[in-house]
Amino acid sequence: MSRDKQRLADYLAHILEAIERIERYTGNMSEVAFLENAMAQDAVIRNL
C-alpha cells in the first residue's frame, strides 16, 4: 500500500473510532439528558 493510501486508511480509522465513541457516550441518552449534560456535550464536540 502506498504511503498516501495508508494515511487515508489511518484517517478513516480515526473517524470511525470517533463515531464509535460518540455512540458510546450518547447511545442510551435522550436529547434532554444530553442537553443537560455538559460533560457529554464536551466529549461529543471533541470527537467531532
KOLNU-700536 format. One record per residue (C-alpha): residue number from 1; residue in one letter; x, y, z. Coordinates in nm, 4 decimals, always signed. Layout:
<rs>
+-----+------+----------+----------+----------+
|  nr | rest |       c1 |       c2 |       c3 |
+-----+------+----------+----------+----------+
| NUM |    a |        X |        Y |        Z |
...
+-----+------+----------+----------+----------+
</rs>
This chain:
<rs>
+-----+------+----------+----------+----------+
|  nr | rest |       c1 |       c2 |       c3 |
+-----+------+----------+----------+----------+
|   1 |    m |  +0.0000 |  +0.0000 |  +0.0000 |
|   2 |    s |  +0.1353 |  +0.3400 |  -0.0892 |
|   3 |    r |  +0.2035 |  +0.5946 |  +0.1800 |
|   4 |    d |  -0.0923 |  +0.8135 |  +0.0735 |
|   5 |    k |  -0.3304 |  +0.5177 |  +0.0815 |
|   6 |    q |  -0.2029 |  +0.4187 |  +0.4264 |
|   7 |    r |  -0.2550 |  +0.7739 |  +0.5519 |
|   8 |    l |  -0.6104 |  +0.7677 |  +0.4134 |
|   9 |    a |  -0.6770 |  +0.4348 |  +0.5858 |
|  10 |    d |  -0.5433 |  +0.5737 |  +0.9148 |
|  11 |    y |  -0.7526 |  +0.8884 |  +0.8767 |
|  12 |    l |  -1.0694 |  +0.6895 |  +0.8076 |
|  13 |    a |  -0.9985 |  +0.4578 |  +1.1014 |
|  14 |    h |  -0.9673 |  +0.7628 |  +1.3254 |
|  15 |    i |  -1.3038 |  +0.8940 |  +1.2027 |
|  16 |    l |  -1.4694 |  +0.5582 |  +1.2695 |
|  17 |    e |  -1.3217 |  +0.5487 |  +1.6193 |
|  18 |    a |  -1.4578 |  +0.8973 |  +1.6916 |
|  19 |    i |  -1.8043 |  +0.7938 |  +1.5698 |
|  20 |    e |  -1.7958 |  +0.4839 |  +1.7914 |
|  21 |    r |  -1.7004 |  +0.6960 |  +2.0927 |
|  22 |    i |  -1.9833 |  +0.9408 |  +2.0285 |
|  23 |    e |  -2.2266 |  +0.6491 |  +2.0034 |
|  24 |    r |  -2.0953 |  +0.5061 |  +2.3338 |
|  25 |    y |  -2.1261 |  +0.8431 |  +2.5070 |
|  26 |    t |  -2.4794 |  +0.9153 |  +2.3843 |
|  27 |    g |  -2.6338 |  +0.5799 |  +2.2889 |
|  28 |    n |  -2.8605 |  +0.5459 |  +2.5924 |
|  29 |    m |  -2.9173 |  +0.9179 |  +2.6403 |
|  30 |    s |  -3.2263 |  +1.1154 |  +2.5454 |
|  31 |    e |  -3.1903 |  +1.4527 |  +2.3796 |
|  32 |    v |  -3.2996 |  +1.6268 |  +2.7002 |
|  33 |    a |  -3.0436 |  +1.4317 |  +2.9059 |
|  34 |    f |  -2.7739 |  +1.5186 |  +2.6526 |
|  35 |    l |  -2.8623 |  +1.8875 |  +2.6635 |
|  36 |    e |  -2.8413 |  +1.8802 |  +3.0431 |
|  37 |    n |  -2.5033 |  +1.7034 |  +3.0470 |
|  38 |    a |  -2.2155 |  +1.9423 |  +2.9732 |
|  39 |    m |  -1.9579 |  +1.6620 |  +3.0019 |
|  40 |    a |  -2.1285 |  +1.4551 |  +2.7304 |
|  41 |    q |  -2.1566 |  +1.7627 |  +2.5100 |
|  42 |    d |  -1.7856 |  +1.8389 |  +2.5525 |
|  43 |    a |  -1.6939 |  +1.4784 |  +2.4723 |
|  44 |    v |  -1.9047 |  +1.4764 |  +2.1569 |
|  45 |    i |  -1.7718 |  +1.8126 |  +2.0394 |
|  46 |    r |  -1.4147 |  +1.6962 |  +2.0961 |
|  47 |    n |  -1.4747 |  +1.3920 |  +1.8785 |
|  48 |    l |  -1.6416 |  +1.5886 |  +1.6019 |
+-----+------+----------+----------+----------+
</rs>
